[in-house]
């Protein structure tokens, strides 16, 4: 009886005690913890990328350049004239004009607005950079996955093939490929194919190393035990977890492809007139380097800023995809 009465009294005291409501600080911490747990890997990487100011500035600059290049046909001819057309009537009076409100970068030796030509040149440079890198990544990831997953004879054959490609100097190999083409076939597409075809060995080696590190993971072994096919294991389980280094290098390689295209166009083997590219602008203006340096400076600055932006963005992507990095 005594113990029963005592238990009832204790329960009554507990029921009468006021429950403590969570404070604002604890509620905020709980909400932040819940939000952090609900974030996916991609969202988590984006949050880390947003904290990198240089990477965000680079991303904004790349977006501005791409937007200007895509919409150039809507506003460049109306405000600055056709950058590819030569007006024989006004060429004498419009050539080599200094910087003004009408011509922000001045005019070239044929009276064409340099600003408009730089914007139009971004079309070719970005197209070559993105498409050539896409081709190189596609070929490299395919061969790298085969070499890393199957190993042995397939691995040896693919790696020796990459050694053959890497034994040739990259730019000289591209010059050789484009030089043997008829002059009428030179243009954006051959440059894209040449750069993309020569860039795959590096991606193949990089992805092969990632596949070798991932293919022995527990979830891959479990998938193989459950009877998953080789293609499903490679592209469903291994590739998504091994692709991060490839994405980082691909972002930086876009800038390298832009530089290669500029070098080929400077040598006369890349984009041919009337198409406009930054390298071609520098090549056609090299005779005015001392008398009108703006003709070389502005396309050179466009190349420098765009390539630097892709490099900084690649650094940011590398840090964002590092799962070991803290918030």
Residue pairs with C-beta under 8 A, 6 or more apart in sequence:
22 30
36 327
39 47
41 323
45 320
45 321
46 320
47 327
48 319
48 320
48 325
48 327
49 55
49 56
49 316
49 317
49 319
49 320
50 56
52 315
52 316
52 319
52 320
54 312
54 315
54 316
55 312
55 313
55 315
55 316
55 317
55 319
55 320
56 316
57 312
58 308
58 309
58 310
58 311
58 312
58 313
58 316
59 309
59 313
59 316
61 305
61 306
61 309
62 306
62 309
62 310
62 313
65 122
65 126
65 302
65 306
65 309
66 122
66 126
68 119
68 122
69 119
69 120
69 122
69 123
69 126
70 123
72 116
72 119
72 120
72 122
72 123
76 83
76 116
76 119
76 120
77 83
77 116
80 102
80 103
80 113
80 115
80 116
81 87
81 112
81 113
81 116
82 116
83 112
83 113
83 116
83 117
83 119
83 120
83 276
84 112
84 117
84 120
84 274
84 275
84 276
85 112
86 110
86 111
86 112
87 94
87 111
90 111
91 110
91 111
92 111
93 111
94 107
94 111
95 107
95 108
95 109
95 110
95 111
96 106
96 107
96 108
96 109
96 288
96 291
96 292
97 103
97 106
97 107
97 111
98 106
99 105
99 106
99 294
100 106
103 113
103 114
103 115
104 115
105 113
105 114
105 115
105 118
105 294
105 298
106 114
106 292
106 294
106 295
107 113
107 114
108 114
108 117
108 284
108 285
108 295
109 285
109 288
109 292
109 295
114 294
114 295
114 298
115 298
117 276
117 281
117 299
118 278
118 281
118 298
118 299
118 302
120 276
121 276
121 277
121 278
121 280
121 281
121 299
121 302
122 278
122 302
122 306
123 276
124 188
124 261
124 271
124 275
124 276
124 277
124 278
125 258
125 261
125 262
125 277
125 278
125 302
125 303
125 306
126 258
126 306
127 188
127 192
128 188
128 191
128 192
128 195
128 257
128 258
128 261
128 277
129 254
129 255
129 257
129 258
129 261
129 310
130 254
131 192
131 196
132 191
132 192
132 193
132 195
132 196
132 199
132 257
132 260
132 261
133 196
133 199
133 250
133 253
133 254
133 257
134 196
135 192
135 193
135 196
135 197
135 199
135 200
136 195
136 196
136 197
136 198
136 199
136 200
136 202
136 203
136 250
136 253
137 200
137 203
137 246
137 250
138 200
139 196
139 197
139 200
139 203
139 204
140 199
140 200
140 201
140 202
140 203
140 204
140 206
140 207
140 246
141 203
141 204
141 207
141 239
141 243
141 246
143 158
143 161
143 162
143 200
143 204
144 158
144 203
144 204
144 205
144 206
144 207
144 208
144 210
144 211
145 207
145 208
145 211
145 234
145 235
145 238
145 239
146 154
146 158
147 154
147 155
147 158
147 159
147 204
147 208
147 211
148 155
148 207
148 208
148 209
148 210
148 211
148 212
148 215
149 211
149 215
149 230
149 233
149 234
149 238
155 208
158 204
158 208
159 205
159 208
161 201
162 201
162 204
162 205
165 173
165 198
165 200
165 201
166 201
166 202
170 198
170 199
170 260
171 260
171 263
171 264
173 198
174 194
174 195
174 198
174 260
174 264
175 264
175 267
175 269
177 194
177 197
177 198
178 186
178 190
178 191
178 194
178 264
178 269
178 270
179 269
181 190
183 272
186 269
186 270
186 271
186 272
187 271
187 272
187 275
188 271
188 275
191 261
191 264
191 265
191 270
191 271
194 264
195 257
195 260
195 261
199 253
199 257
202 249
202 253
203 246
203 249
203 250
206 245
206 246
206 249
207 242
207 243
207 245
207 246
209 245
210 242
210 243
210 244
210 245
210 246
211 234
211 238
211 239
211 242
213 242
214 220
214 238
214 241
214 242
215 233
215 238
217 241
219 237
220 233
220 237
220 238
223 232
223 233
223 236
223 237
224 233
228 236
228 237
244 321
247 317
247 321
248 314
248 317
248 318
248 321
249 314
251 310
251 313
251 314
251 317
252 310
252 311
252 314
254 310
255 306
255 307
255 308
255 309
255 310
255 311
255 314
256 307
258 278
258 303
258 306
258 307
258 310
259 303
259 307
261 270
261 271
261 277
261 279
262 270
262 277
262 278
262 279
262 282
262 303
263 270
263 279
264 270
264 279
265 271
265 277
265 278
265 279
265 280
265 283
266 279
266 280
266 282
266 283
267 283
268 283
270 277
270 279
270 280
271 277
271 279
271 280
273 280
278 299
278 300
278 302
278 303
279 299
279 303
281 295
281 299
282 296
282 299
282 300
285 292
285 295
285 296
285 299
286 296
288 295
288 296
289 296
319 325
